Amino acid sequence: MVFSYFNDSYFWVVTRFTGLEGAAALRGWSGITTAVWLGSLPLVLIAGAVL
């Protein structure tokens, strides 16, 4: 999951539950998903090297 955007249904689920609107939701949720993706990349590379 990298950079969630307006056409992603899960983006709208998170937006509705958090009460965010428009640009704030795009900055917040998309930033979080991108940060999680970047953080998990080293773990995937380590797991690939071990397995």
mmCIF entry with sequence, helices, sheets and N, C-alpha, C, O atoms, coordinates in Angstrom:
data_MODEL
# 
_entry.id   MODEL 
# 
_entity.id                         1 
_entity.type                       polymer 
_entity.pdbx_number_of_molecules   1 
# 
_entity_poly.entity_id                      1 
_entity_poly.type                           'polypeptide(L)' 
_entity_poly.nstd_linkage                   no 
_entity_poly.nstd_monomer                   no 
_entity_poly.pdbx_seq_one_letter_code       MVFSYFNDSYFWVVTRFTGLEGAAALRGWSGITTAVWLGSLPLVLIAGAVL 
_entity_poly.pdbx_seq_one_letter_code_can   MVFSYFNDSYFWVVTRFTGLEGAAALRGWSGITTAVWLGSLPLVLIAGAVL 
_entity_poly.pdbx_strand_id                 A 
# 
loop_
_entity_poly_seq.entity_id 
_entity_poly_seq.num 
_entity_poly_seq.mon_id 
_entity_poly_seq.hetero 
1 1  MET n 
1 2  VAL n 
1 3  PHE n 
1 4  SER n 
1 5  TYR n 
1 6  PHE n 
1 7  ASN n 
1 8  ASP n 
1 9  SER n 
1 10 TYR n 
1 11 PHE n 
1 12 TRP n 
1 13 VAL n 
1 14 VAL n 
1 15 THR n 
1 16 ARG n 
1 17 PHE n 
1 18 THR n 
1 19 GLY n 
1 20 LEU n 
1 21 GLU n 
1 22 GLY n 
1 23 ALA n 
1 24 ALA n 
1 25 ALA n 
1 26 LEU n 
1 27 ARG n 
1 28 GLY n 
1 29 TRP n 
1 30 SER n 
1 31 GLY n 
1 32 ILE n 
1 33 THR n 
1 34 THR n 
1 35 ALA n 
1 36 VAL n 
1 37 TRP n 
1 38 LEU n 
1 39 GLY n 
1 40 SER n 
1 41 LEU n 
1 42 PRO n 
1 43 LEU n 
1 44 VAL n 
1 45 LEU n 
1 46 ILE n 
1 47 ALA n 
1 48 GLY n 
1 49 ALA n 
1 50 VAL n 
1 51 LEU n 
# 
_struct_asym.id          A 
_struct_asym.entity_id   1 
# 
loop_
_struct_conf.conf_type_id 
_struct_conf.id 
_struct_conf.pdbx_PDB_helix_id 
_struct_conf.beg_label_comp_id 
_struct_conf.beg_label_asym_id 
_struct_conf.beg_label_seq_id 
_struct_conf.pdbx_beg_PDB_ins_code 
_struct_conf.end_label_comp_id 
_struct_conf.end_label_asym_id 
_struct_conf.end_label_seq_id 
_struct_conf.pdbx_end_PDB_ins_code 
_struct_conf.beg_auth_comp_id 
_struct_conf.beg_auth_asym_id 
_struct_conf.beg_auth_seq_id 
_struct_conf.end_auth_comp_id 
_struct_conf.end_auth_asym_id 
_struct_conf.end_auth_seq_id 
_struct_conf.pdbx_PDB_helix_class 
_struct_conf.details 
_struct_conf.pdbx_PDB_helix_length 
HELX_P HELX_P1 AA1 SER A 9  ? THR A 18 ? SER A 9  THR A 18 1 ? 10 
HELX_P HELX_P2 AA2 GLY A 22 ? VAL A 50 ? GLY A 22 VAL A 50 1 ? 29 
# 
_struct_conf_type.id          HELX_P 
_struct_conf_type.criteria    ? 
_struct_conf_type.reference   ? 
# 
loop_
_atom_site.group_PDB 
_atom_site.id 
_atom_site.type_symbol 
_atom_site.label_atom_id 
_atom_site.label_alt_id 
_atom_site.label_comp_id 
_atom_site.label_asym_id 
_atom_site.label_entity_id 
_atom_site.label_seq_id 
_atom_site.pdbx_PDB_ins_code 
_atom_site.Cartn_x 
_atom_site.Cartn_y 
_atom_site.Cartn_z 
_atom_site.occupancy 
_atom_site.B_iso_or_equiv 
_atom_site.pdbx_formal_charge 
_atom_site.auth_seq_id 
_atom_site.auth_comp_id 
_atom_site.auth_asym_id 
_atom_site.auth_atom_id 
_atom_site.pdbx_PDB_model_num 
ATOM 1   N N  . MET A 1 1  ? 0.853   -1.166  0.000  1.00 0.00 ? 1  MET A N  1 
ATOM 2   C CA . MET A 1 1  ? 0.000   0.000   0.000  1.00 0.00 ? 1  MET A CA 1 
ATOM 3   C C  . MET A 1 1  ? 0.903   1.235   0.000  1.00 0.00 ? 1  MET A C  1 
ATOM 4   O O  . MET A 1 1  ? 1.557   1.545   0.996  1.00 0.00 ? 1  MET A O  1 
ATOM 5   N N  . VAL A 1 2  ? 0.923   1.915   -1.115 1.00 0.00 ? 2  VAL A N  1 
ATOM 6   C CA . VAL A 1 2  ? 1.752   3.106   -1.249 1.00 0.00 ? 2  VAL A CA 1 
ATOM 7   C C  . VAL A 1 2  ? 0.889   4.251   -1.734 1.00 0.00 ? 2  VAL A C  1 
ATOM 8   O O  . VAL A 1 2  ? 0.125   4.087   -2.685 1.00 0.00 ? 2  VAL A O  1 
ATOM 9   N N  . PHE A 1 3  ? 0.994   5.377   -1.117 1.00 0.00 ? 3  PHE A N  1 
ATOM 10  C CA . PHE A 1 3  ? 0.298   6.611   -1.479 1.00 0.00 ? 3  PHE A CA 1 
ATOM 11  C C  . PHE A 1 3  ? -1.165  6.364   -1.833 1.00 0.00 ? 3  PHE A C  1 
ATOM 12  O O  . PHE A 1 3  ? -1.538  6.344   -3.006 1.00 0.00 ? 3  PHE A O  1 
ATOM 13  N N  . SER A 1 4  ? -1.967  6.183   -0.829 1.00 0.00 ? 4  SER A N  1 
ATOM 14  C CA . SER A 1 4  ? -3.404  6.019   -1.007 1.00 0.00 ? 4  SER A CA 1 
ATOM 15  C C  . SER A 1 4  ? -3.989  7.285   -1.624 1.00 0.00 ? 4  SER A C  1 
ATOM 16  O O  . SER A 1 4  ? -3.587  8.389   -1.258 1.00 0.00 ? 4  SER A O  1 
ATOM 17  N N  . TYR A 1 5  ? -4.920  7.143   -2.541 1.00 0.00 ? 5  TYR A N  1 
ATOM 18  C CA . TYR A 1 5  ? -5.436  8.294   -3.273 1.00 0.00 ? 5  TYR A CA 1 
ATOM 19  C C  . TYR A 1 5  ? -6.959  8.254   -3.309 1.00 0.00 ? 5  TYR A C  1 
ATOM 20  O O  . TYR A 1 5  ? -7.571  7.318   -2.794 1.00 0.00 ? 5  TYR A O  1 
ATOM 21  N N  . PHE A 1 6  ? -7.570  9.268   -3.918 1.00 0.00 ? 6  PHE A N  1 
ATOM 22  C CA . PHE A 1 6  ? -9.024  9.423   -3.925 1.00 0.00 ? 6  PHE A CA 1 
ATOM 23  C C  . PHE A 1 6  ? -9.779  8.227   -4.511 1.00 0.00 ? 6  PHE A C  1 
ATOM 24  O O  . PHE A 1 6  ? -10.895 7.943   -4.074 1.00 0.00 ? 6  PHE A O  1 
ATOM 25  N N  . ASN A 1 7  ? -9.209  7.530   -5.472 1.00 0.00 ? 7  ASN A N  1 
ATOM 26  C CA . ASN A 1 7  ? -9.933  6.415   -6.074 1.00 0.00 ? 7  ASN A CA 1 
ATOM 27  C C  . ASN A 1 7  ? -9.781  5.115   -5.288 1.00 0.00 ? 7  ASN A C  1 
ATOM 28  O O  . ASN A 1 7  ? -10.281 4.075   -5.718 1.00 0.00 ? 7  ASN A O  1 
ATOM 29  N N  . ASP A 1 8  ? -9.108  5.158   -4.160 1.00 0.00 ? 8  ASP A N  1 
ATOM 30  C CA . ASP A 1 8  ? -8.943  4.004   -3.287 1.00 0.00 ? 8  ASP A CA 1 
ATOM 31  C C  . ASP A 1 8  ? -10.100 3.973   -2.293 1.00 0.00 ? 8  ASP A C  1 
ATOM 32  O O  . ASP A 1 8  ? -10.297 4.929   -1.542 1.00 0.00 ? 8  ASP A O  1 
ATOM 33  N N  . SER A 1 9  ? -10.862 2.891   -2.281 1.00 0.00 ? 9  SER A N  1 
ATOM 34  C CA . SER A 1 9  ? -12.027 2.824   -1.390 1.00 0.00 ? 9  SER A CA 1 
ATOM 35  C C  . SER A 1 9  ? -11.630 2.862   0.081  1.00 0.00 ? 9  SER A C  1 
ATOM 36  O O  . SER A 1 9  ? -12.358 3.426   0.898  1.00 0.00 ? 9  SER A O  1 
ATOM 37  N N  . TYR A 1 10 ? -10.494 2.275   0.433  1.00 0.00 ? 10 TYR A N  1 
ATOM 38  C CA . TYR A 1 10 ? -10.061 2.294   1.826  1.00 0.00 ? 10 TYR A CA 1 
ATOM 39  C C  . TYR A 1 10 ? -9.714  3.713   2.269  1.00 0.00 ? 10 TYR A C  1 
ATOM 40  O O  . TYR A 1 10 ? -9.873  4.050   3.442  1.00 0.00 ? 10 TYR A O  1 
ATOM 41  N N  . PHE A 1 11 ? -9.245  4.538   1.351  1.00 0.00 ? 11 PHE A N  1 
ATOM 42  C CA . PHE A 1 11 ? -8.994  5.954   1.650  1.00 0.00 ? 11 PHE A CA 1 
ATOM 43  C C  . PHE A 1 11 ? -10.269 6.607   2.149  1.00 0.00 ? 11 PHE A C  1 
ATOM 44  O O  . PHE A 1 11 ? -10.237 7.371   3.114  1.00 0.00 ? 11 PHE A O  1 
ATOM 45  N N  . TRP A 1 12 ? -11.386 6.318   1.507  1.00 0.00 ? 12 TRP A N  1 
ATOM 46  C CA . TRP A 1 12 ? -12.658 6.927   1.898  1.00 0.00 ? 12 TRP A CA 1 
ATOM 47  C C  . TRP A 1 12 ? -13.167 6.374   3.218  1.00 0.00 ? 12 TRP A C  1 
ATOM 48  O O  . TRP A 1 12 ? -13.796 7.103   3.985  1.00 0.00 ? 12 TRP A O  1 
ATOM 49  N N  . VAL A 1 13 ? -12.912 5.114   3.500  1.00 0.00 ? 13 VAL A N  1 
ATOM 50  C CA . VAL A 1 13 ? -13.296 4.538   4.792  1.00 0.00 ? 13 VAL A CA 1 
ATOM 51  C C  . VAL A 1 13 ? -12.566 5.268   5.917  1.00 0.00 ? 13 VAL A C  1 
ATOM 52  O O  . VAL A 1 13 ? -13.182 5.680   6.900  1.00 0.00 ? 13 VAL A O  1 
ATOM 53  N N  . VAL A 1 14 ? -11.262 5.425   5.769  1.00 0.00 ? 14 VAL A N  1 
ATOM 54  C CA . VAL A 1 14 ? -10.468 6.117   6.787  1.00 0.00 ? 14 VAL A CA 1 
ATOM 55  C C  . VAL A 1 14 ? -10.906 7.569   6.902  1.00 0.00 ? 14 VAL A C  1 
ATOM 56  O O  . VAL A 1 14 ? -11.013 8.093   8.011  1.00 0.00 ? 14 VAL A O  1 
ATOM 57  N N  . THR A 1 15 ? -11.158 8.224   5.784  1.00 0.00 ? 15 THR A N  1 
ATOM 58  C CA . THR A 1 15 ? -11.569 9.625   5.785  1.00 0.00 ? 15 THR A CA 1 
ATOM 59  C C  . THR A 1 15 ? -12.882 9.808   6.530  1.00 0.00 ? 15 THR A C  1 
ATOM 60  O O  . THR A 1 15 ? -13.013 10.737  7.327  1.00 0.00 ? 15 THR A O  1 
ATOM 61  N N  . ARG A 1 16 ? -13.844 8.948   6.286  1.00 0.00 ? 16 ARG A N  1 
ATOM 62  C CA . ARG A 1 16 ? -15.150 9.065   6.952  1.00 0.00 ? 16 ARG A CA 1 
ATOM 63  C C  . ARG A 1 16 ? -15.043 8.808   8.460  1.00 0.00 ? 16 ARG A C  1 
ATOM 64  O O  . ARG A 1 16 ? -15.667 9.511   9.255  1.00 0.00 ? 16 ARG A O  1 
ATOM 65  N N  . PHE A 1 17 ? -14.256 7.806   8.849  1.00 0.00 ? 17 PHE A N  1 
ATOM 66  C CA . PHE A 1 17 ? -14.148 7.477   10.269 1.00 0.00 ? 17 PHE A CA 1 
ATOM 67  C C  . PHE A 1 17 ? -13.355 8.500   11.061 1.00 0.00 ? 17 PHE A C  1 
ATOM 68  O O  . PHE A 1 17 ? -13.618 8.704   12.246 1.00 0.00 ? 17 PHE A O  1 
ATOM 69  N N  . THR A 1 18 ? -12.381 9.150   10.420 1.00 0.00 ? 18 THR A N  1 
ATOM 70  C CA . THR A 1 18 ? -11.568 10.132  11.128 1.00 0.00 ? 18 THR A CA 1 
ATOM 71  C C  . THR A 1 18 ? -12.168 11.529  11.081 1.00 0.00 ? 18 THR A C  1 
ATOM 72  O O  . THR A 1 18 ? -11.777 12.397  11.862 1.00 0.00 ? 18 THR A O  1 
ATOM 73  N N  . GLY A 1 19 ? -13.110 11.756  10.177 1.00 0.00 ? 19 GLY A N  1 
ATOM 74  C CA . GLY A 1 19 ? -13.738 13.064  10.060 1.00 0.00 ? 19 GLY A CA 1 
ATOM 75  C C  . GLY A 1 19 ? -12.920 14.073  9.278  1.00 0.00 ? 19 GLY A C  1 
ATOM 76  O O  . GLY A 1 19 ? -13.248 15.259  9.268  1.00 0.00 ? 19 GLY A O  1 
ATOM 77  N N  . LEU A 1 20 ? -11.867 13.625  8.629  1.00 0.00 ? 20 LEU A N  1 
ATOM 78  C CA . LEU A 1 20 ? -11.057 14.521  7.811  1.00 0.00 ? 20 LEU A CA 1 
ATOM 79  C C  . LEU A 1 20 ? -11.749 14.787  6.486  1.00 0.00 ? 20 LEU A C  1 
ATOM 80  O O  . LEU A 1 20 ? -12.578 13.997  6.035  1.00 0.00 ? 20 LEU A O  1 
ATOM 81  N N  . GLU A 1 21 ? -11.401 15.907  5.869  1.00 0.00 ? 21 GLU A N  1 
ATOM 82  C CA . GLU A 1 21 ? -11.995 16.252  4.578  1.00 0.00 ? 21 GLU A CA 1 
ATOM 83  C C  . GLU A 1 21 ? -10.916 16.631  3.575  1.00 0.00 ? 21 GLU A C  1 
ATOM 84  O O  . GLU A 1 21 ? -9.917  17.258  3.927  1.00 0.00 ? 21 GLU A O  1 
ATOM 85  N N  . GLY A 1 22 ? -11.124 16.249  2.338  1.00 0.00 ? 22 GLY A N  1 
ATOM 86  C CA . GLY A 1 22 ? -10.331 16.689  1.205  1.00 0.00 ? 22 GLY A CA 1 
ATOM 87  C C  . GLY A 1 22 ? -8.833  16.636  1.358  1.00 0.00 ? 22 GLY A C  1 
ATOM 88  O O  . GLY A 1 22 ? -8.246  15.570  1.545  1.00 0.00 ? 22 GLY A O  1 
ATOM 89  N N  . ALA A 1 23 ? -8.208  17.824  1.274  1.00 0.00 ? 23 ALA A N  1 
ATOM 90  C CA . ALA A 1 23 ? -6.748  17.915  1.260  1.00 0.00 ? 23 ALA A CA 1 
ATOM 91  C C  . ALA A 1 23 ? -6.125  17.420  2.559  1.00 0.00 ? 23 ALA A C  1 
ATOM 92  O O  . ALA A 1 23 ? -5.054  16.814  2.532  1.00 0.00 ? 23 ALA A O  1 
ATOM 93  N N  . ALA A 1 24 ? -6.765  17.662  3.680  1.00 0.00 ? 24 ALA A N  1 
ATOM 94  C CA . ALA A 1 24 ? -6.224  17.192  4.960  1.00 0.00 ? 24 ALA A CA 1 
ATOM 95  C C  . ALA A 1 24 ? -6.173  15.670  4.993  1.00 0.00 ? 24 ALA A C  1 
ATOM 96  O O  . ALA A 1 24 ? -5.200  15.089  5.474  1.00 0.00 ? 24 ALA A O  1 
ATOM 97  N N  . ALA A 1 25 ? -7.204  15.034  4.490  1.00 0.00 ? 25 ALA A N  1 
ATOM 98  C CA . ALA A 1 25 ? -7.228  13.567  4.447  1.00 0.00 ? 25 ALA A CA 1 
ATOM 99  C C  . ALA A 1 25 ? -6.167  13.040  3.489  1.00 0.00 ? 25 ALA A C  1 
ATOM 100 O O  . ALA A 1 25 ? -5.500  12.047  3.782  1.00 0.00 ? 25 ALA A O  1 
ATOM 101 N N  . LEU A 1 26 ? -6.013  13.697  2.354  1.00 0.00 ? 26 LEU A N  1 
ATOM 102 C CA . LEU A 1 26 ? -5.024  13.262  1.375  1.00 0.00 ? 26 LEU A CA 1 
ATOM 103 C C  . LEU A 1 26 ? -3.613  13.373  1.940  1.00 0.00 ? 26 LEU A C  1 
ATOM 104 O O  . LEU A 1 26 ? -2.811  12.451  1.793  1.00 0.00 ? 26 LEU A O  1 
ATOM 105 N N  . ARG A 1 27 ? -3.307  14.494  2.584  1.00 0.00 ? 27 ARG A N  1 
ATOM 106 C CA . ARG A 1 27 ? -1.972  14.667  3.189  1.00 0.00 ? 27 ARG A CA 1 
ATOM 107 C C  . ARG A 1 27 ? -1.756  13.684  4.328  1.00 0.00 ? 27 ARG A C  1 
ATOM 108 O O  . ARG A 1 27 ? -0.699  13.060  4.422  1.00 0.00 ? 27 ARG A O  1 
ATOM 109 N N  . GLY A 1 28 ? -2.736  13.545  5.179  1.00 0.00 ? 28 GLY A N  1 
ATOM 110 C CA . GLY A 1 28 ? -2.578  12.694  6.349  1.00 0.00 ? 28 GLY A CA 1 
ATOM 111 C C  . GLY A 1 28 ? -2.477  11.222  6.024  1.00 0.00 ? 28 GLY A C  1 
ATOM 112 O O  . GLY A 1 28 ? -1.472  10.583  6.336  1.00 0.00 ? 28 GLY A O  1 
ATOM 113 N N  . TRP A 1 29 ? -3.504  10.678  5.404  1.00 0.00 ? 29 TRP A N  1 
ATOM 114 C CA . TRP A 1 29 ? -3.542  9.239   5.157  1.00 0.00 ? 29 TRP A CA 1 
ATOM 115 C C  . TRP A 1 29 ? -2.520  8.798   4.128  1.00 0.00 ? 29 TRP A C  1 
ATOM 116 O O  . TRP A 1 29 ? -1.880  7.760   4.303  1.00 0.00 ? 29 TRP A O  1 
ATOM 117 N N  . SER A 1 30 ? -2.353  9.563   3.059  1.00 0.00 ? 30 SER A N  1 
ATOM 118 C CA . SER A 1 30 ? -1.377  9.188   2.035  1.00 0.00 ? 30 SER A CA 1 
ATOM 119 C C  . SER A 1 30 ? 0.043   9.282   2.578  1.00 0.00 ? 30 SER A C  1 
ATOM 120 O O  . SER A 1 30 ? 0.898   8.464   2.240  1.00 0.00 ? 30 SER A O  1 
ATOM 121 N N  . GLY A 1 31 ? 0.289   10.271  3.412  1.00 0.00 ? 31 GLY A N  1 
ATOM 122 C CA . GLY A 1 31 ? 1.605   10.376  4.039  1.00 0.00 ? 31 GLY A CA 1 
ATOM 123 C C  . GLY A 1 31 ? 1.895   9.211   4.953  1.00 0.00 ? 31 GLY A C  1 
ATOM 124 O O  . GLY A 1 31 ? 3.011   8.693   4.973  1.00 0.00 ? 31 GLY A O  1 
ATOM 125 N N  . ILE A 1 32 ? 0.895   8.796   5.710  1.00 0.00 ? 32 ILE A N  1 
ATOM 126 C CA . ILE A 1 32 ? 1.066   7.664   6.631  1.00 0.00 ? 32 ILE A CA 1 
ATOM 127 C C  . ILE A 1 32 ? 1.322   6.374   5.856  1.00 0.00 ? 32 ILE A C  1 
ATOM 128 O O  . ILE A 1 32 ? 2.233   5.622   6.202  1.00 0.00 ? 32 ILE A O  1 
ATOM 129 N N  . THR A 1 33 ? 0.533   6.106   4.817  1.00 0.00 ? 33 THR A N  1 
ATOM 130 C CA . THR A 1 33 ? 0.714   4.862   4.065  1.00 0.00 ? 33 THR A CA 1 
ATOM 131 C C  . THR A 1 33 ? 2.062   4.833   3.363  1.00 0.00 ? 33 THR A C  1 
ATOM 132 O O  . THR A 1 33 ? 2.687   3.777   3.269  1.00 0.00 ? 33 THR A O  1 
ATOM 133 N N  . THR A 1 34 ? 2.517   5.980   2.869  1.00 0.00 ? 34 THR A N  1 
ATOM 134 C CA . THR A 1 34 ? 3.822   6.032   2.224  1.00 0.00 ? 34 THR A CA 1 
ATOM 135 C C  . THR A 1 34 ? 4.934   5.819   3.237  1.00 0.00 ? 34 THR A C  1 
ATOM 136 O O  . THR A 1 34 ? 5.909   5.128   2.938  1.00 0.00 ? 34 THR A O  1 
ATOM 137 N N  . ALA A 1 35 ? 4.814   6.393   4.424  1.00 0.00 ? 35 ALA A N  1 
ATOM 138 C CA . ALA A 1 35 ? 5.819   6.205   5.472  1.00 0.00 ? 35 ALA A CA 1 
ATOM 139 C C  . ALA A 1 35 ? 5.881   4.745   5.923  1.00 0.00 ? 35 ALA A C  1 
ATOM 140 O O  . ALA A 1 35 ? 6.967   4.214   6.159  1.00 0.00 ? 35 ALA A O  1 
ATOM 141 N N  . VAL A 1 36 ? 4.736   4.104   6.042  1.00 0.00 ? 36 VAL A N  1 
ATOM 142 C CA . VAL A 1 36 ? 4.710   2.688   6.430  1.00 0.00 ? 36 VAL A CA 1 
ATOM 143 C C  . VAL A 1 36 ? 5.364   1.829   5.357  1.00 0.00 ? 36 VAL A C  1 
ATOM 144 O O  . VAL A 1 36 ? 6.091   0.886   5.668  1.00 0.00 ? 36 VAL A O  1 
ATOM 145 N N  . TRP A 1 37 ? 5.107   2.156   4.096  1.00 0.00 ? 37 TRP A N  1 
ATOM 146 C CA . TRP A 1 37 ? 5.719   1.415   2.997  1.00 0.00 ? 37 TRP A CA 1 
ATOM 147 C C  . TRP A 1 37 ? 7.237   1.572   3.036  1.00 0.00 ? 37 TRP A C  1 
ATOM 148 O O  . TRP A 1 37 ? 7.969   0.591   2.902  1.00 0.00 ? 37 TRP A O  1 
ATOM 149 N N  . LEU A 1 38 ? 7.710   2.806   3.220  1.00 0.00 ? 38 LEU A N  1 
ATOM 150 C CA . LEU A 1 38 ? 9.152   3.042   3.275  1.00 0.00 ? 38 LEU A CA 1 
ATOM 151 C C  . LEU A 1 38 ? 9.784   2.334   4.471  1.00 0.00 ? 38 LEU A C  1 
ATOM 152 O O  . LEU A 1 38 ? 10.900  1.824   4.371  1.00 0.00 ? 38 LEU A O  1 
ATOM 153 N N  . GLY A 1 39 ? 9.085   2.301   5.586  1.00 0.00 ? 39 GLY A N  1 
ATOM 154 C CA . GLY A 1 39 ? 9.595   1.632   6.771  1.00 0.00 ? 39 GLY A CA 1 
ATOM 155 C C  . GLY A 1 39 ? 9.626   0.118   6.643  1.00 0.00 ? 39 GLY A C  1 
ATOM 156 O O  . GLY A 1 39 ? 10.474  -0.542  7.243  1.00 0.00 ? 39 GLY A O  1 
ATOM 157 N N  . SER A 1 40 ? 8.710   -0.431  5.867  1.00 0.00 ? 40 SER A N  1 
ATOM 158 C CA . SER A 1 40 ? 8.655   -1.887  5.721  1.00 0.00 ? 40 SER A CA 1 
ATOM 159 C C  . SER A 1 40 ? 9.618   -2.405  4.659  1.00 0.00 ? 40 SER A C  1 
ATOM 160 O O  . SER A 1 40 ? 9.934   -3.595  4.642  1.00 0.00 ? 40 SER A O  1 
ATOM 161 N N  . LEU A 1 41 ? 10.085  -1.539  3.781  1.00 0.00 ? 41 LEU A N  1 
ATOM 162 C CA . LEU A 1 41 ? 10.985  -1.973  2.714  1.00 0.00 ? 41 LEU A CA 1 
ATOM 163 C C  . LEU A 1 41 ? 12.259  -2.635  3.248  1.00 0.00 ? 41 LEU A C  1 
ATOM 164 O O  . LEU A 1 41 ? 12.622  -3.702  2.752  1.00 0.00 ? 41 LEU A O  1 
ATOM 165 N N  . PRO A 1 42 ? 12.954  -2.060  4.231  1.00 0.00 ? 42 PRO A N  1 
ATOM 166 C CA . PRO A 1 42 ? 14.139  -2.753  4.780  1.00 0.00 ? 42 PRO A CA 1 
ATOM 167 C C  . PRO A 1 42 ? 13.800  -4.110  5.397  1.00 0.00 ? 42 PRO A C  1 
ATOM 168 O O  . PRO A 1 42 ? 14.588  -5.052  5.305  1.00 0.00 ? 42 PRO A O  1 
ATOM 169 N N  . LEU A 1 43 ? 12.624  -4.208  6.026  1.00 0.00 ? 43 LEU A N  1 
ATOM 170 C CA . LEU A 1 43 ? 12.232  -5.498  6.619  1.00 0.00 ? 43 LEU A CA 1 
ATOM 171 C C  . LEU A 1 43 ? 12.002  -6.557  5.552  1.00 0.00 ? 43 LEU A C  1 
ATOM 172 O O  . LEU A 1 43 ? 12.345  -7.722  5.749  1.00 0.00 ? 43 LEU A O  1 
ATOM 173 N N  . VAL A 1 44 ? 11.435  -6.168  4.444  1.00 0.00 ? 44 VAL A N  1 
ATOM 174 C CA . VAL A 1 44 ? 11.215  -7.114  3.345  1.00 0.00 ? 44 VAL A CA 1 
ATOM 175 C C  . VAL A 1 44 ? 12.559  -7.552  2.757  1.00 0.00 ? 44 VAL A C  1 
ATOM 176 O O  . VAL A 1 44 ? 12.741  -8.727  2.439  1.00 0.00 ? 44 VAL A O  1 
ATOM 177 N N  . LEU A 1 45 ? 13.487  -6.630  2.613  1.00 0.00 ? 45 LEU A N  1 
ATOM 178 C CA . LEU A 1 45 ? 14.809  -6.980  2.085  1.00 0.00 ? 45 LEU A CA 1 
ATOM 179 C C  . LEU A 1 45 ? 15.556  -7.912  3.030  1.00 0.00 ? 45 LEU A C  1 
ATOM 180 O O  . LEU A 1 45 ? 16.226  -8.842  2.581  1.00 0.00 ? 45 LEU A O  1 
ATOM 181 N N  . ILE A 1 46 ? 15.446  -7.672  4.334  1.00 0.00 ? 46 ILE A N  1 
ATOM 182 C CA . ILE A 1 46 ? 16.089  -8.563  5.312  1.00 0.00 ? 46 ILE A CA 1 
ATOM 183 C C  . ILE A 1 46 ? 15.445  -9.935  5.281  1.00 0.00 ? 46 ILE A C  1 
ATOM 184 O O  . ILE A 1 46 ? 16.140  -10.950 5.308  1.00 0.00 ? 46 ILE A O  1 
ATOM 185 N N  . ALA A 1 47 ? 14.120  -9.975  5.225  1.00 0.00 ? 47 ALA A N  1 
ATOM 186 C CA . ALA A 1 47 ? 13.414  -11.268 5.163  1.00 0.00 ? 47 ALA A CA 1 
ATOM 187 C C  . ALA A 1 47 ? 13.778  -12.009 3.888  1.00 0.00 ? 47 ALA A C  1 
ATOM 188 O O  . ALA A 1 47 ? 13.921  -13.232 3.905  1.00 0.00 ? 47 ALA A O  1 
ATOM 189 N N  . GLY A 1 48 ? 13.929  -11.296 2.793  1.00 0.00 ? 48 GLY A N  1 
ATOM 190 C CA . GLY A 1 48 ? 14.336  -11.938 1.535  1.00 0.00 ? 48 GLY A CA 1 
ATOM 191 C C  . GLY A 1 48 ? 15.734  -12.509 1.610  1.00 0.00 ? 48 GLY A C  1 
ATOM 192 O O  . GLY A 1 48 ? 15.998  -13.562 1.030  1.00 0.00 ? 48 GLY A O  1 
ATOM 193 N N  . ALA A 1 49 ? 16.629  -11.848 2.306  1.00 0.00 ? 49 ALA A N  1 
ATOM 194 C CA . ALA A 1 49 ? 17.995  -12.334 2.446  1.00 0.00 ? 49 ALA A CA 1 
ATOM 195 C C  . ALA A 1 49 ? 18.065  -13.560 3.365  1.00 0.00 ? 49 ALA A C  1 
ATOM 196 O O  . ALA A 1 49 ? 18.868  -14.465 3.140  1.00 0.00 ? 49 ALA A O  1 
ATOM 197 N N  . VAL A 1 50 ? 17.226  -13.579 4.391  1.00 0.00 ? 50 VAL A N  1 
ATOM 198 C CA . VAL A 1 50 ? 17.222  -14.691 5.340  1.00 0.00 ? 50 VAL A CA 1 
ATOM 199 C C  . VAL A 1 50 ? 16.530  -15.913 4.755  1.00 0.00 ? 50 VAL A C  1 
ATOM 200 O O  . VAL A 1 50 ? 16.995  -17.042 4.915  1.00 0.00 ? 50 VAL A O  1 
ATOM 201 N N  . LEU A 1 51 ? 15.433  -15.677 4.087  1.00 0.00 ? 51 LEU A N  1 
ATOM 202 C CA . LEU A 1 51 ? 14.669  -16.806 3.549  1.00 0.00 ? 51 LEU A CA 1 
ATOM 203 C C  . LEU A 1 51 ? 15.204  -17.152 2.195  1.00 0.00 ? 51 LEU A C  1 
ATOM 204 O O  . LEU A 1 51 ? 14.708  -18.078 1.554  1.00 0.00 ? 51 LEU A O  1 
# 
